[in-house]
Amino acid sequence: MNGRYRQFNPKRRFLAVDTDVLKRLDDLSKKVSYGGNPEHKKNPGDFGLTPPASP
């Protein structure tokens, strides 16, 4: 099996991103939140979660 091609590709470039897209992504990132599931934790109280009714 041959190894990977390890030379630098001079044609490789970063994608140009529009500033409007960055602003919309920033706005969306401020609206997103995550709430953990206490059933997936051994000690949910350590994470500020209420324990499940029947662990």
ZIURCOR-V346572 format. One record per residue. SS is DSSP state (2 for helix, 1 for strand, 0 for the rest). NEAR is the number of other C-alpha atoms within 10 Angstrom. D_LAST is the distance of its C-alpha to the last C-alpha in Angstrom with 1 decimal. Layout:
((SS	NEAR	D_LAST) (SS	NEAR	D_LAST))
This chain:
((0	3	50.4) (0	4	51.8) (0	5	50.1) (0	6	49.2) (0	7	52.0) (0	6	52.0) (0	6	54.7) (0	7	54.1) (0	8	54.4) (0	6	56.7) (0	6	55.8) (0	7	52.1) (0	7	51.5) (0	6	48.6) (0	6	48.1) (0	6	49.7) (0	8	47.1) (0	8	48.3) (2	9	47.6) (2	9	46.6) (2	10	43.8) (2	11	42.7) (2	11	42.7) (2	10	40.6) (2	11	38.1) (2	11	37.9) (2	11	37.5) (2	10	34.6) (2	10	32.9) (2	8	32.9) (2	7	31.1) (0	7	28.2) (0	6	24.9) (0	5	21.5) (0	6	18.2) (0	11	15.3) (0	12	12.0) (2	17	9.1) (2	15	6.9) (2	10	9.8) (0	15	9.9) (0	10	9.3) (0	13	10.6) (2	16	10.5) (2	11	12.9) (2	9	15.4) (2	10	16.0) (0	10	16.3) (0	15	13.2) (0	13	11.3) (0	15	7.6) (0	12	5.6) (0	6	6.3) (0	5	3.8) (0	9	0.0))
